[in-house]
C-alpha cells in the first residue's frame, strides 16, 4: 500500500509518495521539527492509496512539547 503526504499548501501533484505510513510521518516530522526551531508551524495530511481525496486519512502536526501528533481524520 502506498501513502501520500501533503504538506502545507502543496497541491495534489506535489504530494510525496511513501511506502509506509511510518515513512510519511518520519518525513513530515523531520521538516516540521526544523521549522519549529525557528518558531514556524507546519501541518500536513496523509492519504492512503485508493482514498478518493475528499478527506485525508490522517492529520499530522507537532504537539506542544514538540512530539508528533497523528490524528485520524
Residue pairs with C-beta under 8 A, 6 or more apart in sequence:
1 48
1 49
2 17
2 18
2 19
2 48
2 49
3 17
3 18
3 19
3 20
3 21
3 23
3 24
3 46
3 47
3 48
3 49
4 15
4 16
4 17
4 18
4 24
4 46
4 47
4 48
4 49
5 15
5 16
5 18
5 24
5 27
5 28
5 44
5 45
5 46
6 12
6 14
6 15
6 44
6 45
6 46
6 47
6 56
7 16
7 28
7 31
7 42
7 43
7 44
8 42
8 43
8 44
12 53
15 47
16 24
16 27
18 24
18 27
21 46
21 48
21 58
24 46
25 46
25 60
25 68
25 70
28 42
28 44
28 46
28 60
28 68
29 60
29 62
29 68
31 42
32 41
32 42
32 44
32 60
32 61
32 62
33 62
33 66
35 41
35 42
36 42
36 62
36 66
41 61
41 62
42 62
43 59
43 60
43 61
44 59
44 60
44 61
45 56
45 57
45 58
45 59
45 60
45 73
46 56
46 57
46 58
46 59
46 60
47 53
47 56
47 57
48 57
51 57
55 73
56 73
57 72
57 73
58 70
58 71
58 72
58 73
59 70
59 71
59 73
60 68
60 69
60 70
61 69
61 71
62 68
62 69
63 69
